[in-house]
């Protein structure tokens, strides 16, 4: 009796996931976290109008969702001032990244990213047999010039750049990003991950040019809109690239409930602005907690603050381990030298009080 005949590529890959979820950690500990401030979810939650819309849609969950996400795509196109054919909707940016890589990357094809940048993108590239080429961060930030230079060197088909950046939280201004788009080599596509754009200051995102074939811009309802669990992301790009997603995407991957929630959340910009103000206040509070403990908070345009623990990765991991053991879920960058930091998501006043109380103990334990 034989088992499944995996492809050679599948056999060569490790059985892993890019992130260990807080639920898995809670099961291992045998208790819940006191503060869940590690996954950059919005603890402030979705708009009440989005919650009501999802509740209203729930009895219809026996039906598949609209495979075209017509109403949501129409609303997104109007919101951004682009055409309906410039929008693709999918199961979060993660799902859309998988579809994009499947469309463009074959075995051995070169892809460029930053060493330490969002690991789920790398997961998709290796899953389709692509070859990753990485450049280091520069001054704790993604280096657009190095990304472009490496892309030219290896004839990359995709170039990944997050702005604002995860896991460091910093950002480049619109002019720098537009210069990067202009410099994309012939035959390459810039994957501009703008998951945190709704928490960034004005002047971070260059104007949308929906006809430009050199870039696809990904955005999400998982961060400022507070719908991480609903899994709704979207891409903005030239029509030919958007149309190509229909060749590989999961056409029934968006539930009716998720589509209804995202549509209502998009319409409630007043609530979004209220969340943005809470994020700014929480970032300031996290920075103050870090400084009080002799640590350095990095500037942030996201819904988290990356905190330099002042030593090396071994020390930062010890701090993180102690926080987790104390019931505080946080994460950290994976790659030297950024792994000297921990990364803490914005939280409620109660969440931040728990973090403020636990951090000195964690630092003492690590020392």
C-alpha positions, 0 to 999 in steps of 0.5 A: 500500500502506497501513500500520496505521490507528492511532487518533487517540489512538495517533498523538498519543502518543510512542513511549516507555517510562517507564523505560530498563532496565539491560539496554538500558544494558548493551547500549549500554555493551558490558558488565554493571553491577558493581552493579545497585542502581537498579530497587528489585529485591530483590538478596536474592532470593526465598525458597528455598521459592519457588525450589523451588516454581517449579522444581517448577512449571516442567515444567507450563509447557506449561499455561496458569496458572489464570485465577482464580489461585484458590490464590493469591487464597485464600491472600492473602485469608486472609493479609489477613483479607479475602474472596476477592472482595476480591482481584484478582491481575495482572502486577505493580502495573503491569499492574493499574494499566493494567486499572484505568485502562482500566475507569475513565478515558475520553478527557478524564477527569480524573486526579490525581497528584503531579508526579514520582510513579510515571510508569507510572501516568501512562503508562496514563492518557495511553494511554487518553486521560485528562487528568492533573492534577498537584500538587507534592510538599511537603517532598519528600513527597506532599501528600495534602491537595493531591491531594484539593483538586485532585481536587475542583477537577477532578472526578477519577475517580482519585487516585494516592498511593503510600505509602511513596513512590517515588521519594523513599522517605518515608511518611505514617502510617496515620492520615494515610492514613485521613484521606485515604481519608475525604476522597475526593470522591464518585465518585472512587477513591483508588489507594493504591500500597503496593508498599513497605509490606513494608519500612515501619515499623509504623503506616504502613498503615491497617487494611484495610476491604474494603467501602470503595468509595473506595479500592483498595490495590495490593501486590506480590511484586516488592519485599521478596518478591524476585519482580520478574521473576515479575510478581505483584501484587494489589489489595484493594478492594470486591467490585464493583470487583474483579469489574469487573476481569474485564471487561478483565484478561488472564485468562491473564496469570499463569503457573503458575510465577509463581503457584506462586512467589508462593504459596510466598513468601507462606507463608514469612514467616520469610524475609520477616522476614530480608529486612526486616532486611537492608533496614534494614541496607542503608538504614543503610549507604547513609545512612552512605556518603552522609554520608561524602561530604557528602551528605544521605540522606532518611529511607526506608521503602522498599528504597532510599535517596534521596540529596540531592546538594546542588545542582540537577538538572544536578549530580545527573544528572552524578553519575548519569551518572558512576556508570553509566559506572563500572558502578553502575546507579542512578536519580534522580527526574525532576522539579524540585526532587526531581531534585537527588537520586539514588536507590539501591536496597538491595544486598548488602555487595558492591554497597554496597562498589562504590557506596562506592568509585564515589561519590567519583569520580562526585562529583569528575567532576560537580564 
